[in-house]
């Protein structure tokens, strides 16, 4: 992680094995120097210079969440509108997943999560976008408040404050 050109590292469970043909091993985690999210494209606009701007979503949402939050329906499911990624050459259609690098995730006064300075970095090999719990953890909201995460120190730990478990 100290190498300036390094993107990050992969942390692997010592008891895990390589799964041939699998897109992701659930026991392997990519730890990057920046926050990236896999979000669904809710809307697309293309400029005259062929740059694309996307409205992004997380979810899917339950019906109760969809009623109270600003959401868009794609393929029969509702997704939380979390913001935009502007001016990219990467071209995907509405309903596809893109990976974006974000500077910050915040929850506004209406209870909506918003991503700030989202920049498209790639088309990931995933079939579903990140869920609301991911945004809660990044924004330090809701159930996420009971967890403390320390990164870029000698060790990495997530502690459950209620039970004192790591």
Contact map, one row per residue, 1 for C-alpha under 8 A:
1111011110000000000000000000000010000000000000000000000000000000000000000000000000000000000000000000000000000000000000000000000000000000000000000000000000000000000000
1111010000000000000000000000000000000000000000000000000000000000000000000000000000000000000000000000000000000000000000000000000000000000000000000000000000000000000000
1111110000000000000000000000000000000000000000000000000000000000000000000000000000000000000000000000000000000000000000000000000000000000000000000000000000000000000000
1111110000000000000000000000000000000000000000000000000000000000000000000000000000000000000000000000000000000000000000000000000000000000000000000000000000000000000000
0011111000000000000000000000000000000000000000000000000000000000000000000000000000000000000000000000000000000000000000000000000000000000000000000000000000000000000000
1111111100000000000000000000000000000000000000000000000000000000000000000000000000000000000000000000000000000000000000000000000000000000000000000000000000000000000000
1000111110000000000000000000000110000000000000000000000000000000000000000000000000000000000000000000000000000000000000000000000000000000000000000000000000000000000000
1000011111000000000000000000011110000000000000000000000000000000000000000000000000000000000000000000000000000000000000000000000000000000000000000000000000000000000000
1000001111100000000000000000011100000000000000000000000000000000000000000000000000000000000000000000000000000000000000000000000000000000000000000000000000000000000000
0000000111110000000000000001111000000000000000000000000000000000000000000000000000000000000000000000000000000000000000000000000000000000000000000000000000000000000000
0000000011111000000000000001111000000000000000000000000000000000000000000000000000000000000000000000000000000000000000000000000000000000000000000000000000000000000000
0000000001111101000000000011100000000000000000000000000000000000000000000000000000000000000000000000000000000000000000000000000000000000000000000000000000000000000000
0000000000111111000000000011000000000000000000000000000000000000000000000000000000000000000000000000000000000000000000000000000000000000000000000000000000000000000000
0000000000011111000000000000000000000000000000000000000000000000000000000000000000000000000000000000000000000000000000000000000000000000000000000000000000000000000000
0000000000001111100000000000000000000000000000000000000000000000000000000000000000000000000000000000000000000000000000000000000000000000000000000000000000000000000000
0000000000011111110000000010000000000000000000000000000000000000000000000000000000000000000000000000000000000000000000000000000000000000000000000000000000000000000000
0000000000000011111000000000000000000000000000000000000000000000000000000000000000000000000000000000000000000000000000000000000000000000000000000000000000000000000000
0000000000000001111100001000000000000000000000000000000000000000000000000000000000000000000000000000000000000000000000000000000000000000000000000000000000000000000000
0000000000000000111111001000000000000000000000000000000000000000000000000000000000000000000000000000000000000000000000000000000000000000000000000000000000000000000000
0000000000000000011111000000000000000000000000000000000000000000000000000000000000000000000000000000000000000000000000000000000000000000000000000000000000000000000000
0000000000000000001111100000000000000000000000000000000000000000000000000000000000000000000000000000000000000000000000000000000000000000000000000000000000000000000000
0000000000000000001111111000000000000000000000000000000000000000000000000000000000000000000000000000000000000000000000000000000000000000000000000000000000000000000000
0000000000000000000011111000000000000000000000000000000000000000000000000000000000000000000000000000000000000000000000000000110000000000000000000000000000000000000000
0000000000000000000001111101000000000000000000000000000000000000000000000000000000000000000000000000000000000000000000000000000000000000000000000000000000000000000000
0000000000000000011001111111000000000000000000000000000000000000000000000000000000000000000000000000000000000000000000000000000000000000000000000000000000000000000000
0000000000000000000000011111100000000000000000000000000000000000000000000000000000000000000000000000000000000000000000000000000000000000000000000000000000000000000000
0000000000011001000000001111100000000000000000000000000000000000000000000000000000000000000000000000000000000000000000000000000000000000000000000000000000000000000000
0000000001111000000000011111110000000000000000000000000000000000000000000000000000000000000000000000000000000000000000000000000000000000000000000000000000000000000000
0000000001110000000000000111111000000000000000000000000000000000000000000000000000000000000000000000000000000000000000000000000000000000000000000000000000000000000000
0000000111100000000000000001111100000000000000000000000000000000000000000000000000000000000000000000000000000000000000000000000000000000000000000000000000000000000000
0000000111100000000000000000111110000000000000000000000000000000000000000000000000000000000000000000000000000000000000000000000000000000000000000000000000000000000000
0000001110000000000000000000011111100000000000000000000000000000000000000000000000000000000000000000000000000000000000000000000000000000000000000000000000000000000000
1000001100000000000000000000001111100000000000000000000000000000000000000000000000000000000000000000000000000000000000000000000000000000000000000000000000000000000000
0000000000000000000000000000000111110000000000000000000000000000000000000000000000000000000000000000111000000000000000000000000000000000000000000000000000000000000000
0000000000000000000000000000000111111000000000000000000000000000000000000000000000000000000000000000111000000000000000000000000000000000000000000000000000000000000000
0000000000000000000000000000000001111100000000000000000000000000000000000000000000000000000000000011110000000000000000000000000000000000000000000000000000000000000000
0000000000000000000000000000000000111110000000000000000000000000000000000000000000000000000000000011110000000000000000000000000011000000000000000000000000000000000000
0000000000000000000000000000000000011111000000000000000000000000000000000000000000000000000000001111000000000000000000000001010111000000000000000000000000000000000000
0000000000000000000000000000000000001111100000000000000111000000000000000000000000000000000000001111000000000000000000000000000111000000000000000000000000000000000000
0000000000000000000000000000000000000111110000000000000111000000000000000000000000000000000001111100000000000000000000000000000110000000000000000000000000000000000000
0000000000000000000000000000000000000011111100000000011110000000000000000000000000000000000011111100000000000000000000000000000000000000000000000000000000000000000000
0000000000000000000000000000000000000001111100000000011110000000000000010100000010000000000001100000000000000000000000000000000000000000000000000000000000000000000000
0000000000000000000000000000000000000000111110000000011100000000000000000000000000000000000001000000000000000000000000000000000000000000000000000000000000000000000000
0000000000000000000000000000000000000000111111000001111000000000000000000000000000000000000011000000000000000000000000000000000000000000000000000000000000000000000000
0000000000000000000000000000000000000000001111100001110000000000000000000000000000000000000000000000000000000000000000000000000000000000000000000000000000000000000000
0000000000000000000000000000000000000000000111111111100000000000000000000000000000000000000000000000000000000000000000000000000000000000000000000000000000000000000000
0000000000000000000000000000000000000000000011111111000000000000000000000000000000000000000000000000000000000000000000000000000000000000000000000000000000000000000000
0000000000000000000000000000000000000000000001111110000000000000000000000000000000000000000000000000000000000000000000000000000000000000000000000000000000000000000000
0000000000000000000000000000000000000000000001111110000000000000000000000000000000000000000000000000000000000000000000000000000000000000000000000000000000000000000000
0000000000000000000000000000000000000000000001111111000000000000000000000000000000000000100000000000000000000000000000000000000000000000000000000000000000000000000000
0000000000000000000000000000000000000000000001111111100000000000000000000000000000000011110000000000000000000000000000000000000000000000000000000000000000000000000000
0000000000000000000000000000000000000000000111100111110000000000000000000000000000000111111000000000000000000000000000000000000000000000000000000000000000000000000000
0000000000000000000000000000000000000000000111000011111000000000000000000000000000011111000000000000000000000000000000000000000000000000000000000000000000000000000000
0000000000000000000000000000000000000000111110000001111100000000000000000000000000011100000000000000000000000000000000000000000000000000000000000000000000000000000000
0000000000000000000000000000000000000000111100000000111110000000000000000000000011111000000000000000000000000000000000000000000000000000000000000000000000000000000000
0000000000000000000000000000000000000011111000000000011111000000000000000000000011111000000000000000000000000000000000000000000000000000000000000000000000000000000000
0000000000000000000000000000000000000011110000000000001111100000000000010000001111100000000000000000000000000000000000000000000010000000000000000000000000000000000000
0000000000000000000000000000000000000011000000000000000111110000000000000000001111000000000000000000000000000000000000000000000011110000000000000000000000000000000000
0000000000000000000000000000000000000000000000000000000011111000000000000000011100000000000000000000000000000000000000000000000011110000000000000000000000000000000000
0000000000000000000000000000000000000000000000000000000001111100000000000000111100000000000000000000000000000000000000000000000010100000000000000000000000000000000000
0000000000000000000000000000000000000000000000000000000000111111110000000000111100000000000000000000000000000000000000000000000000000000000000000000000000000000000000
0000000000000000000000000000000000000000000000000000000000011111110000000000010000000000000000000000000000000000000000000000000000000000000000000000000000000000000000
0000000000000000000000000000000000000000000000000000000000001111111000000000010000000000000000000000000000000000000000000000000000000000000000000000000000000000000000
0000000000000000000000000000000000000000000000000000000000001111111100000000000000000000000000000000000000000000000000000000000000000000000000000000000000000000000000
0000000000000000000000000000000000000000000000000000000000001111111110000000000000000000000000000000000000000000000000000000000000000000000000000000000000000000000000
0000000000000000000000000000000000000000000000000000000000001111111111100000011100000000000000000000000000000000000000000000000000000000000000000000000000000000000000
0000000000000000000000000000000000000000000000000000000000000011111111100000000000000000000000000000000000000000000000000000000000000000000000000000000000000000000000
0000000000000000000000000000000000000000000000000000000000000001111111000000000000000000000000000000000000000000000000000000000000000000000000000000000000000000000000
0000000000000000000000000000000000000000000000000000000000000000111111100000000100000000000000000000000000000011000000000000000000000000000000000000000000000000000000
0000000000000000000000000000000000000000000000000000000000000000011111110000000110000000000000000000000000000001000000000000000000000000000000000000000000000000000000
0000000000000000000000000000000000000000000000000000000000000000011011111000011110000000000000000000000000000000000000000000000000000000000000000000000000000000000000
0000000000000000000000000000000000000000010000000000000010000000000001111100011110000000000000000000000000000000000000000000000000000000000000000000000000000000000000
0000000000000000000000000000000000000000000000000000000000000000000000111111111000000000000000000000000000000000000000000000000000000000000000000000000000000000000000
0000000000000000000000000000000000000000010000000000000000000000000000011111111000000000000000100000000000000000000000000000000000000000000000000000000000000000000000
0000000000000000000000000000000000000000000000000000000000000000000000001111100000000000000000100000000000000000000000000000000000000000000000000000000000000000000000
0000000000000000000000000000000000000000000000000000000000000000000000001111110000000000000000000000000000000000000000000000000000000000000000000000000000000000000000
0000000000000000000000000000000000000000000000000000000000011000000000001111111000000000000000000000000000000000000000000000000000000000000000000000000000000000000000
0000000000000000000000000000000000000000000000000000000000111110010000111101111100000000000000000000000000000000000000000000000000000000000000000000000000000000000000
0000000000000000000000000000000000000000000000000000000011111000010000111100111110000000000000000000000000000000000000000000000000000000000000000000000000000000000000
0000000000000000000000000000000000000000000000000000000011111000010011110000011111000000000000000000000000000001000000000000000000000000000000000000000000000000000000
0000000000000000000000000000000000000000010000000000001111000000000001110000001111100000000000000000000000000000010000000000000000000000000000000000000000000000000000
0000000000000000000000000000000000000000000000000000001111000000000000000000000111110000000000000000000000000001111000000000000000000000000000000000000000000000000000
0000000000000000000000000000000000000000000000000000001110000000000000000000000011111000000000000000000000000000011100000000000000000000000000000000000000000000000000
0000000000000000000000000000000000000000000000000000111100000000000000000000000001111100000000000000000000000000001001000000000000000000000000000000000000000000000000
0000000000000000000000000000000000000000000000000000111100000000000000000000000000111111000000000001000000000000000011110000000000000000000000000000000000000000000000
0000000000000000000000000000000000000000000000000001110000000000000000000000000000011111000000000000000000000000000001100000000000000000000000000000000000000000000000
0000000000000000000000000000000000000000000000000011100000000000000000000000000000001111100000000000000000000000000000000000000000000000000000000000000000000000000000
0000000000000000000000000000000000000000000000000011100000000000000000000000000000001111111000000000000000000000000000110000000000000000000000000000000000000000000000
0000000000000000000000000000000000000000000000000111000000000000000000000000000000000011111000000000000000000000000000000000000000000000000000000000000000000000000000
0000000000000000000000000000000000000000000000000011000000000000000000000000000000000001111100000000000000000000000000010100000000000000000000000000000000000000000000
0000000000000000000000000000000000000000000000000001000000000000000000000000000000000001111110000000000000000000000000000000000000000000000000000000000000000000000000
0000000000000000000000000000000000000000000000000000000000000000000000000000000000000000011111010000000000000000000000000000000000000000000000000000000000000000000000
0000000000000000000000000000000000000000100100000000000000000000000000000000000000000000001111110000000000000000000000000000000000000000000000000000000000000000000000
0000000000000000000000000000000000000001111100000000000000000000000000000000000000000000000111110000000000000000000000000000000000000000000000000000000000000000000000
0000000000000000000000000000000000000001110000000000000000000000000000000110000000000000000011111000000000000000000000000000000000000000000000000000000000000000000000
0000000000000000000000000000000000000001100000000000000000000000000000000000000000000000000111111100000000000000000000000000000000000000000000000000000000000000000000
0000000000000000000000000000000000000111100000000000000000000000000000000000000000000000000000111110000000000000000000000011011110000000000000000000000000000000000000
0000000000000000000000000000000000000111100000000000000000000000000000000000000000000000000000011111000000000000000000011111000000000000000000000000000000000000000000
0000000000000000000000000000000000011110000000000000000000000000000000000000000000000000000000001111100000000000000000011111000000000000000000000000000000000000000000
0000000000000000000000000000000000011110000000000000000000000000000000000000000000001000000000000111110000000000000001111100000000000000000000000000000000000000000000
0000000000000000000000000000000001111000000000000000000000000000000000000000000000000000000000000011111000000000000011111000000000000000000000000000000000000000000000
0000000000000000000000000000000001111000000000000000000000000000000000000000000000000000000000000001111110000000001111100000000000000000000000000000000000000000000000
0000000000000000000000000000000001100000000000000000000000000000000000000000000000000000000000000000111110000000001111000000000000000000000000000000000000000000000000
0000000000000000000000000000000000000000000000000000000000000000000000000000000000000000000000000000011111000000001110000000000000000000011000000000000000000000000000
0000000000000000000000000000000000000000000000000000000000000000000000000000000000000000000000000000011111100000111100000000000000000010011000000000000000000000000000
0000000000000000000000000000000000000000000000000000000000000000000000000000000000000000000000000000000111110000111000000000000000000000011000000000000000000000000000
0000000000000000000000000000000000000000000000000000000000000000000000000000000000000000000000000000000011111111110000000000000000000000001010000000000000000000000000
0000000000000000000000000000000000000000000000000000000000000000000000000000000000000000000000000000000001111111110000000000000000000000000000000000000000000000000000
0000000000000000000000000000000000000000000000000000000000000000000000000000000000000000000000000000000000111111000000000000000000000000000000000000000000000000000000
0000000000000000000000000000000000000000000000000000000000000000000000000000000000000000000000000000000000111111000000000000000000000000000000000000000000000000000000
0000000000000000000000000000000000000000000000000000000000000000000010000000000000000000000000000000000000111111100000000000000000000000000000000000000000000000000000
0000000000000000000000000000000000000000000000000000000000000000000011000000000101000000000000000000000000111111110000000000000000000000000000000000000000000000000000
0000000000000000000000000000000000000000000000000000000000000000000000000000000001000000000000000000000011110011111000000000000000000010000000000000000000000000000000
0000000000000000000000000000000000000000000000000000000000000000000000000000000011100000000000000000000011110001111100000000000000000000000000000000000000000000000000
0000000000000000000000000000000000000000000000000000000000000000000000000000000001110000000000000000011111000000111111000000000000000000000000000000000000000000000000
0000000000000000000000000000000000000000000000000000000000000000000000000000000000100000000000000000011110000000011111000000000000000000000000000000000000000000000000
0000000000000000000000000000000000000000000000000000000000000000000000000000000000001000000000000000111100000000001111100000000000000000000000000000000000000000000000
0000000000000000000000000000000000000000000000000000000000000000000000000000000000011100000000000001111000000000001111110000000000000000000000000000000000000000000000
0000000000000000000000000000000000000000000000000000000000000000000000000000000000001101000000000001110000000000000011111000000000000000000000000000000000000000000000
0000000000000000000000000000000000000000000000000000000000000000000000000000000000001001010000000111100000000000000001111100000000000000000000000000000000000000000000
0000000000000000000000000000000000000000000000000000000000000000000000000000000000000000000000000111100000000000000000111110000000000000000000000000000000000000000000
0000000000000000000000000000000000000000000000000000000000000000000000000000000000000000010000000111000000000000000000011111000000000000000000000000000000000000000000
0000000000000000000000000000000000000000000000000000000000000000000000000000000000000000000000001110000000000000000000001111100000000000000000000000000000000000000000
0000000000000000000000000000000000000100000000000000000000000000000000000000000000000000000000001110000000000000000000000111110000000000000000000000000000000000000000
0000000000000000000000100000000000000000000000000000000000000000000000000000000000000000000000000000000000000000000000000011111000000000000000000000000000000000000000
0000000000000000000000100000000000000100000000000000000000000000000000000000000000000000000000001000000000000000000000000001111110000000000000000000000000000000000000
0000000000000000000000000000000000000000000000000000000000000000000000000000000000000000000000001000000000000000000000000000111110000000000000000000000000000000000000
0000000000000000000000000000000000000111000000000000000000000000000000000000000000000000000000001000000000000000000000000000011111000000000000000000000000000000000000
0000000000000000000000000000000000001111000000000000000011110000000000000000000000000000000000001000000000000000000000000000011111100000000000000000000000000000000000
0000000000000000000000000000000000001110000000000000000001100000000000000000000000000000000000000000000000000000000000000000000111110100000000000000000000000000000000
0000000000000000000000000000000000000000000000000000000001110000000000000000000000000000000000000000000000000000000000000000000011111110000000000000000000000000000000
0000000000000000000000000000000000000000000000000000000001100000000000000000000000000000000000000000000000000000000000000000000001111111000000000000000000000000000000
0000000000000000000000000000000000000000000000000000000000000000000000000000000000000000000000000000000000000000000000000000000000111111100000010000000000000000000000
0000000000000000000000000000000000000000000000000000000000000000000000000000000000000000000000000000000000000000000000000000000001111111110000000000000000000000000000
0000000000000000000000000000000000000000000000000000000000000000000000000000000000000000000000000000000010000000100000000000000000111111111000000000000000000000000000
0000000000000000000000000000000000000000000000000000000000000000000000000000000000000000000000000000000000000000000000000000000000011111111111110000000000000000000000
0000000000000000000000000000000000000000000000000000000000000000000000000000000000000000000000000000000000000000000000000000000000001111111110111000000000000000000000
0000000000000000000000000000000000000000000000000000000000000000000000000000000000000000000000000000000111000000000000000000000000000111111110000000000000000000000000
0000000000000000000000000000000000000000000000000000000000000000000000000000000000000000000000000000000111100000000000000000000000000011111110000000000000000000000000
0000000000000000000000000000000000000000000000000000000000000000000000000000000000000000000000000000000000000000000000000000000000000001111111011000000000000000000000
0000000000000000000000000000000000000000000000000000000000000000000000000000000000000000000000000000000000100000000000000000000000000001111111111000000000000000000000
0000000000000000000000000000000000000000000000000000000000000000000000000000000000000000000000000000000000000000000000000000000000000001000111111000000000000000000000
0000000000000000000000000000000000000000000000000000000000000000000000000000000000000000000000000000000000000000000000000000000000000001100011111110000000000000000000
0000000000000000000000000000000000000000000000000000000000000000000000000000000000000000000000000000000000000000000000000000000000001001100111111110000000000000000000
0000000000000000000000000000000000000000000000000000000000000000000000000000000000000000000000000000000000000000000000000000000000000000100111111111000000000000000000
0000000000000000000000000000000000000000000000000000000000000000000000000000000000000000000000000000000000000000000000000000000000000000000000111111000000000001110000
0000000000000000000000000000000000000000000000000000000000000000000000000000000000000000000000000000000000000000000000000000000000000000000000111111100000000111100000
0000000000000000000000000000000000000000000000000000000000000000000000000000000000000000000000000000000000000000000000000000000000000000000000001111110000001111100000
0000000000000000000000000000000000000000000000000000000000000000000000000000000000000000000000000000000000000000000000000000000000000000000000000011111000011110000000
0000000000000000000000000000000000000000000000000000000000000000000000000000000000000000000000000000000000000000000000000000000000000000000000000001111110111100000000
0000000000000000000000000000000000000000000000000000000000000000000000000000000000000000000000000000000000000000000000000000000000000000000000000000111110111000000000
0000000000000000000000000000000000000000000000000000000000000000000000000000000000000000000000000000000000000000000000000000000000000000000000000000011111110000000000
0000000000000000000000000000000000000000000000000000000000000000000000000000000000000000000000000000000000000000000000000000000000000000000000000000011111110000000000
0000000000000000000000000000000000000000000000000000000000000000000000000000000000000000000000000000000000000000000000000000000000000000000000000000000111110000000000
0000000000000000000000000000000000000000000000000000000000000000000000000000000000000000000000000000000000000000000000000000000000000000000000000000011111111000000000
0000000000000000000000000000000000000000000000000000000000000000000000000000000000000000000000000000000000000000000000000000000000000000000000000000111111111100000000
0000000000000000000000000000000000000000000000000000000000000000000000000000000000000000000000000000000000000000000000000000000000000000000000000001111000111110000001
0000000000000000000000000000000000000000000000000000000000000000000000000000000000000000000000000000000000000000000000000000000000000000000000000011110000011111000001
0000000000000000000000000000000000000000000000000000000000000000000000000000000000000000000000000000000000000000000000000000000000000000000000000011100000001111100111
0000000000000000000000000000000000000000000000000000000000000000000000000000000000000000000000000000000000000000000000000000000000000000000000000111000000000111111111
0000000000000000000000000000000000000000000000000000000000000000000000000000000000000000000000000000000000000000000000000000000000000000000000000111000000000011111110
0000000000000000000000000000000000000000000000000000000000000000000000000000000000000000000000000000000000000000000000000000000000000000000000000100000000000001111100
0000000000000000000000000000000000000000000000000000000000000000000000000000000000000000000000000000000000000000000000000000000000000000000000000000000000000001111110
0000000000000000000000000000000000000000000000000000000000000000000000000000000000000000000000000000000000000000000000000000000000000000000000000000000000000011111111
0000000000000000000000000000000000000000000000000000000000000000000000000000000000000000000000000000000000000000000000000000000000000000000000000000000000000011101111
0000000000000000000000000000000000000000000000000000000000000000000000000000000000000000000000000000000000000000000000000000000000000000000000000000000000001111000111
